[in-house]
Amino acid sequence: MPRHTRRSLIAASTCLMLGNIPFTHAASFDCDKARTGVEKAICSDSKLSEYDERIAAAFKRALGEWNGAIRNYVRDDQRRWLAEIRRIDTPAESEIEPLCVAGDLPCLRRELQLRMDTLESSGYRNSGVYQRSDGGGNLLVTAIRNADIRLRVYDRKTSKILGSAEDEAATQRSGLPQLQRDTFQWHGPDTFLVEAADDTGTPAADGCSLTVQFTERAAMVLQQGGCNGARLEGTYLRDLSDLPSNHESSVD
């Protein structure tokens, strides 16, 4: 793609952040007129340019998942991420990493790659916040890369985490320990199987396992075993106005 006419989702963030301007009207930008450090870095680095273009393509695909039923969630999630990336130009406000300034190419590449991995993950269509219909707990689902997701089921009183699927890059980014090495696999495109295990990979003594069936509006959780006394089974309704990132500090 020619240098001065390439489409950048980062540069189009201003248009995306304005609710009355459709994303499809976002214009390409002239790299000679790039103003922010992030824009200049994208224009000057081929790897960042590649990641940026793949993020844009994956974002467009995600808008159409579940026949467009999660479109608003995808937009809100992308707005949040864009806001974080834009703060890299003001390190004092950045929540990503104090040293990740616009000129730090390894850090920028890592941040864009993490987002690219998330949006390209086949699990992204199921990411989000789900509230159990009886009010007993939440299900948080975060896409990571490939087909991996980070799954957390907990009740409000104990914030007890059952399952966690976390890749190394995401663990390093979050700074959170991976307390479990649960066995997880997909059984079809939208059914997730989790067998609880400890940090050595040993299955839980009480045979705790979950089957999670996702739809565009809900996640049905079937439970086997005692799961350390937690009742996790139920129907969890998807809250398309909420994001897993809104619960990071309250759960972990």
Backbone torsions as a table, in degrees:
resi	resn	phi	psi	omega
1	MET	NA	132.9	-178.8
2	PRO	-56.1	142.6	-173.8
3	ARG	-59.3	-38.3	-171.9
4	HIS	-91.3	-1.0	-178.4
5	THR	-126.0	5.7	-176.2
6	ARG	-67.4	145.4	-179.8
7	ARG	-87.0	129.0	179.6
8	SER	-123.2	126.9	177.4
9	LEU	-69.6	-32.0	177.5
10	ILE	-63.0	-49.4	-178.1
11	ALA	-66.3	-25.7	-179.9
12	ALA	-85.1	6.1	-174.5
13	SER	-62.4	-32.9	179.0
14	THR	-61.3	-42.9	178.8
15	CYS	-67.0	-39.2	-178.4
16	LEU	-68.4	-34.2	-177.7
17	MET	-72.4	-19.1	178.8
18	LEU	-88.7	114.6	-172.2
19	GLY	-63.1	-24.8	-176.1
20	ASN	-92.3	6.4	178.7
21	ILE	-117.5	114.2	-178.1
22	PRO	-61.7	147.9	179.6
23	PHE	-59.6	-33.5	-176.2
24	THR	-65.2	-13.8	179.2
25	HIS	-94.3	0.3	179.9
26	ALA	-63.8	131.7	-174.7
27	ALA	-92.5	154.9	169.8
28	SER	-68.4	161.3	-178.7
29	PHE	-124.0	153.2	179.6
30	ASP	-86.4	118.0	-177.9
31	CYS	-61.9	-23.7	175.9
32	ASP	-67.6	-18.3	-178.9
33	LYS	-107.7	10.0	177.8
34	ALA	-59.7	131.4	-174.9
35	ARG	-109.2	-43.4	-176.8
36	THR	-81.4	159.6	178.8
37	GLY	-62.2	-36.9	179.7
38	VAL	-65.8	-44.2	178.9
39	GLU	-60.6	-44.3	-179.3
40	LYS	-64.6	-38.5	179.7
41	ALA	-65.4	-41.5	179.3
42	ILE	-62.8	-40.7	-178.9
43	CYS	-68.7	-28.2	-172.8
44	SER	-98.4	-13.0	-174.8
45	ASP	-118.3	122.1	-175.3
46	SER	-65.4	-34.8	-179.8
47	LYS	-69.0	-42.9	176.2
48	LEU	-62.4	-39.7	178.3
49	SER	-61.7	-42.6	178.4
50	GLU	-62.1	-47.0	-179.7
51	TYR	-62.1	-42.1	-178.7
52	ASP	-60.7	-43.7	-179.9
53	GLU	-67.7	-37.7	178.8
54	ARG	-69.8	-35.5	174.8
55	ILE	-61.4	-45.1	-179.9
56	ALA	-60.4	-43.9	-178.8
57	ALA	-67.7	-41.6	-179.2
58	ALA	-68.7	-36.9	176.9
59	PHE	-61.6	-43.7	179.3
60	LYS	-62.0	-41.9	178.0
61	ARG	-64.5	-41.0	-177.6
62	ALA	-62.6	-32.1	178.5
63	LEU	-60.4	-26.4	-178.0
64	GLY	-95.3	-1.2	-179.6
65	GLU	-62.6	148.4	-177.3
66	TRP	52.9	39.1	179.7
67	ASN	56.0	35.1	177.1
68	GLY	82.9	5.1	-175.7
69	ALA	-67.1	-25.4	-178.2
70	ILE	-106.8	19.5	-175.1
71	ARG	-54.8	-45.5	-177.7
72	ASN	-66.8	-37.6	177.1
73	TYR	-62.2	-45.2	-179.2
74	VAL	-61.0	-43.4	179.0
75	ARG	-62.2	-46.1	-178.8
76	ASP	-63.5	-40.7	179.4
77	ASP	-63.9	-40.9	179.7
78	GLN	-69.9	-37.5	176.8
79	ARG	-60.2	-42.4	179.6
80	ARG	-61.7	-45.6	-179.4
81	TRP	-65.3	-42.2	179.1
82	LEU	-61.0	-39.1	179.1
83	ALA	-62.5	-39.3	177.6
84	GLU	-64.7	-44.9	-178.8
85	ILE	-63.3	-40.0	-179.5
86	ARG	-65.0	-27.9	-179.8
87	ARG	-75.1	-10.0	176.2
88	ILE	-59.4	-30.1	180.0
89	ASP	-70.5	-13.5	176.1
90	THR	-126.6	82.9	-172.2
91	PRO	-51.4	-31.7	-178.8
92	ALA	-64.1	-25.6	-178.4
93	GLU	-100.5	-11.7	-174.6
94	SER	-70.9	132.2	176.4
95	GLU	-97.0	-2.9	-176.8
96	ILE	-75.3	-56.6	-179.8
97	GLU	-170.6	128.4	-175.5
98	PRO	-54.1	-34.2	-176.7
99	LEU	-92.1	-0.4	-178.3
100	CYS	-85.7	77.0	177.3
101	VAL	-90.9	169.5	-172.7
102	ALA	-58.8	-28.5	-178.5
103	GLY	-86.3	-2.0	-179.1
104	ASP	-87.7	88.8	-173.5
105	LEU	-61.9	-43.9	178.7
106	PRO	-58.0	-40.5	-179.7
107	CYS	-68.2	-44.0	178.8
108	LEU	-62.6	-42.3	178.7
109	ARG	-61.0	-42.0	-179.8
110	ARG	-63.2	-43.2	-178.6
111	GLU	-65.5	-42.8	179.5
112	LEU	-70.6	-34.3	178.2
113	GLN	-66.3	-40.0	177.9
114	LEU	-60.4	-42.5	179.5
115	ARG	-68.6	-40.8	177.4
116	MET	-59.6	-45.4	179.2
117	ASP	-60.4	-39.6	-179.8
118	THR	-64.2	-51.8	-176.1
119	LEU	-69.1	-31.3	-179.9
120	GLU	-82.1	-13.9	-179.9
121	SER	-63.5	136.8	177.3
122	SER	-67.3	-15.5	177.8
123	GLY	-83.7	-6.6	-175.4
124	TYR	-62.8	-33.0	-178.7
125	ARG	-62.4	-18.9	179.7
126	ASN	-105.8	2.9	-178.8
127	SER	-71.8	153.5	177.6
128	GLY	143.8	-169.3	-179.4
129	VAL	-111.9	128.3	179.8
130	TYR	-122.7	131.6	-179.7
131	GLN	-107.7	127.1	179.8
132	ARG	-61.8	138.6	-171.2
133	SER	-61.8	-25.2	178.1
134	ASP	-92.0	5.4	178.6
135	GLY	78.7	8.5	-173.2
136	GLY	-80.5	-13.5	-179.2
137	GLY	178.2	178.0	-179.8
138	ASN	-121.6	156.9	171.4
139	LEU	-121.8	119.9	177.8
140	LEU	-109.0	127.7	-178.1
141	VAL	-126.2	121.7	179.2
142	THR	-123.4	124.3	176.9
143	ALA	-74.4	145.7	-179.3
144	ILE	-117.2	-79.5	177.2
145	ARG	-156.7	162.6	-175.7
146	ASN	51.8	-117.7	178.9
147	ALA	-111.8	11.8	-176.8
148	ASP	-79.0	145.7	170.9
149	ILE	-135.0	157.6	170.9
150	ARG	-103.1	117.9	-175.3
151	LEU	-112.5	127.1	176.7
152	ARG	-130.8	124.5	175.9
153	VAL	-118.6	128.1	-175.4
154	TYR	-154.7	159.0	171.7
155	ASP	-102.6	160.9	-171.9
156	ARG	-70.5	-27.4	-176.1
157	LYS	-75.5	-43.3	-175.1
158	THR	-104.5	-16.0	-174.4
159	SER	49.4	40.6	-176.4
160	LYS	-78.1	123.3	-179.8
161	ILE	-91.7	129.5	177.3
162	LEU	-95.1	-60.5	-172.7
163	GLY	-117.5	145.7	178.2
164	SER	-144.5	121.4	173.6
165	ALA	-114.8	105.7	-170.4
166	GLU	-133.4	127.6	176.8
167	ASP	-88.0	164.3	-171.0
168	GLU	-61.0	-42.2	-178.0
169	ALA	-63.6	-41.3	179.7
170	ALA	-67.9	-36.6	177.9
171	THR	-62.9	-43.8	178.7
172	GLN	-63.9	-38.7	-179.6
173	ARG	-66.3	-45.1	-175.5
174	SER	-76.7	-28.1	-176.3
175	GLY	76.4	7.8	-177.0
176	LEU	-95.2	143.2	178.4
177	PRO	-72.4	148.9	172.9
178	GLN	-93.2	101.2	-171.4
179	LEU	-80.1	-21.1	-176.6
180	GLN	-131.5	156.2	174.4
181	ARG	-123.4	61.5	-175.5
182	ASP	-64.4	145.2	173.5
183	THR	-81.9	122.7	-177.5
184	PHE	-137.2	149.7	178.0
185	GLN	-160.0	156.1	174.6
186	TRP	-90.2	138.5	174.0
187	HIS	-119.6	82.5	-169.5
188	GLY	93.0	174.4	-173.2
189	PRO	-69.4	-23.3	-173.0
190	ASP	-134.2	20.7	175.5
191	THR	-120.2	122.9	-173.9
192	PHE	-114.6	129.1	-179.0
193	LEU	-111.0	130.4	-178.9
194	VAL	-129.4	128.8	172.5
195	GLU	-115.6	117.0	-174.6
196	ALA	-65.3	143.6	178.5
197	ALA	-149.2	164.0	177.9
198	ASP	-89.0	-170.2	-174.4
199	ASP	-72.0	-5.4	175.3
200	THR	-100.1	-3.7	-178.3
201	GLY	90.8	4.8	179.2
202	THR	-75.9	127.9	-179.2
203	PRO	-58.8	150.1	179.3
204	ALA	-61.1	140.3	-177.6
205	ALA	-63.0	-29.0	-177.9
206	ASP	-89.6	8.7	176.4
207	GLY	69.2	27.4	-176.4
208	CYS	-65.2	126.8	173.9
209	SER	-151.9	155.5	-179.4
210	LEU	-129.1	145.8	166.6
211	THR	-117.6	121.4	-177.9
212	VAL	-115.0	117.6	178.7
213	GLN	-105.7	114.5	-177.8
214	PHE	-92.7	143.4	166.7
215	THR	-129.4	-179.8	-178.4
216	GLU	-66.5	-21.6	-174.8
217	ARG	-118.8	-9.1	-173.9
218	ALA	-158.0	168.8	171.9
219	ALA	-132.4	122.6	178.2
220	MET	-97.3	122.2	-176.3
221	VAL	-109.3	122.5	173.6
222	LEU	-106.7	134.8	-174.2
223	GLN	-116.5	139.0	170.0
224	GLN	-125.6	142.6	179.6
225	GLY	85.5	172.9	-175.0
226	GLY	-77.8	-26.6	-180.0
227	CYS	50.9	42.2	175.1
228	ASN	58.0	33.9	175.7
229	GLY	87.5	-3.4	-178.7
230	ALA	-85.2	139.8	174.1
231	ARG	-101.0	108.6	-172.0
232	LEU	-111.4	-15.4	-176.9
233	GLU	-67.4	145.9	176.3
234	GLY	152.5	-179.5	175.6
235	THR	-99.3	125.0	-179.5
236	TYR	-109.7	118.2	-177.3
237	LEU	-85.8	133.8	-176.5
238	ARG	-75.7	129.5	176.1
239	ASP	-101.2	97.0	-175.6
240	LEU	-71.4	-7.4	178.3
241	SER	-95.0	-0.8	-177.5
242	ASP	-115.8	158.8	-179.7
243	LEU	-127.9	145.0	176.8
244	PRO	-56.7	-33.8	-179.0
245	SER	-62.5	-21.4	178.1
246	ASN	-71.4	-11.0	-174.6
247	HIS	-117.0	8.0	-175.4
248	GLU	-57.5	-49.1	-175.3
249	SER	-75.7	-22.6	-175.5
250	SER	-87.7	-14.1	-174.9
251	VAL	-104.6	-45.1	-172.9
252	ASP	-88.2	NA	NA
